[in-house]
Amino acid sequence: MPRTLNRNHRHTSAVAAATVALITVLSACSGGDSSDGAAQGTDALKFAIQTPPNSLDPSQLTVGENAFIWSALYDTLLYMDNNGELKPNAAESWKYSDDRRTLTLKLREDLTFSNGGKVDANAVKATVEHTMRTPGPSRALFKSVDKVEAFDKRTVVFSLTKPDAVLLYALAAEGGVIADPKTVDDKRTVRNPVSSGPYVLDEAKTEAGTVFSLKRRDNHWNADAFPFRTVDIRLIRDPGAYTNALQSGQLNAGSVRVEDQARVKAAGFTGTEVKANSLAMLVIGDRAGEVEPALGDVRVRKAIAMAFDREKIIKQLLKGVGEPATQQFSPGGPAHDPELGGLLDYDPQQAKKFLAEAGYPDGFSLRMPEIIYAKPFVPTITQSLADIGIEVKWDAIPPQRTYNAYSSKKYPVYFTVESANAFPRELNWHIPTNTSHNPWGTRDPKLDDLMAKYHAEPDTDRGTELAKEMNGILTREVWDAPLFTLDRQWFTKDGITVLNTGKSSVPTLRWFGVSGEGADR
């Protein structure tokens, strides 16, 4: 069996869902109360997200809040439970070879697609190969895969070019989805795929881009693990509209701004806090200074990291629901190292000295993408960097162009929010082929060596030592400028409970249950 990480070694990346309670942008959700004729009480789950999936094609999936939708439509080979542990799912077992270069998975016998077709090893092979050959955010997950084979109808074999400790975690998220090989290349897959998961889209009630209405497949092999017969997921970008939707009964679960929490509690909702749900940072992608030469000097990158009063940001913008962050990996995982604390704390005077020493006493200018997650923080980022002499100009980027903005090499620095507690998947942020988090393909020979050792290391304690060494290199070289972690307060009603404790950061419907269910679901 594969090396088992401590349950504090938590899972996955990409844009986090926590910012829905913080961002004031665009318009409110369209449509009225859709409860007429729908399931009620604990038979129906109704909540909202801020960014819908751009596509439901397996190659285009990301682990943001849109994962609530695709993870309901697709089975994944493995899954991570709410205690942060890898568990069997569509694959009932898995095993690595002694050299960790061959991974064998055995599928369940009772898997079917929503059209009645049989899910088998060939379907897994076809889905993975589709993702590997299609440009998109999921392709990097299979960087170490040489080939995938269907040994027989129930046995899938991954042959790797080198050991990859992240692969199992990818197979428990977007890398592990199973699509119908006959339709995966069809246009319908983008919006309404032939699916293998516990839910299908209710086309009659789904409104493109605003409401995703899901209905449970009662003949699904794992239907009992999903207590909600129907799930309505709405697009609500305005926080005030989100609160109104909860108060009016249009939603029975959600996350709201701190100033609105008393109103929601008065409406009969129960609150559940999830700590360090996500990590916000400035990604300094142009570390060699190809577009902005100043960034090629580590002193300039240190100056950027030291320009931010994180405590003030948390107090004024986050209303206290977060913690300062200066390390390259999120807290709670094995890479987080107390000895690195204080290296990049707020110090604008030292930041100015670093800029002067690097040859930029008068500063320089940057152009950054104003993606949806950055909007609430644009004034603070602009002013903080201006205070040390760096002028920032912003380009408005529509949500559907976020990935393209990150990977375009047009913006040497950008703000993003990633799912926290995601190690070892956080390692993929820093590989040369990650075009969104490492668009210039930066690499460091020492880091490459440590990564190779980590992926091949069977001992958890030694793996933790290697993880901290990698964090030390990345933090001291300032590949990114972490700013803060975000907490999230969920509110639920009608006997619905929140099972997510923060140990699993892949948004799925397993985060929600009914009274009496445990977090190991």
Secondary structure, DSSP 8 states (H G I E B T S, - for coil): ------TTS-B--SB-SGGGGT---S----S----TTS--GGGEEEEEESS--S--SGGG--SSTTHHHHHHHS-BSEEE-TTS-EEESSEEEEEE-TTS-EEEEEE-S--B-TTS-B--HHHHHHHHHHHHHS-STTGGGGTTEEEEEEEETTEEEEEESS--TTHHHHHTTGGGB---TTTTTSTHHHHS----SSEEE-TTT-BTTTEEEEEE-TTSTTGGG---SEEEEEE---HHHHHHHHHTTS-SEEE--GGGHHHHHHTT-EEEEEEEEEEEEEEE--TT-SSSGGGGSHHHHHHHHTT--HHHHHHHTSTT-EEE--SSS-TTSTT--GGGTTTT-S-HHHHHHHHHHTT-TT-EEEEEEE-TTTGGGHHHHHHHHHTTTEEEEEEE--GGGHHHHHHTSS-SEEEEEEESS-TTGGGGGGSTT-TTTSTT----HHHHHHHHHHHH---HHHHHHHHHHHHHHHHHHTSEEEEEEEEEEEEE-TTEEE---SSB-S--GGGEEETT--TT-
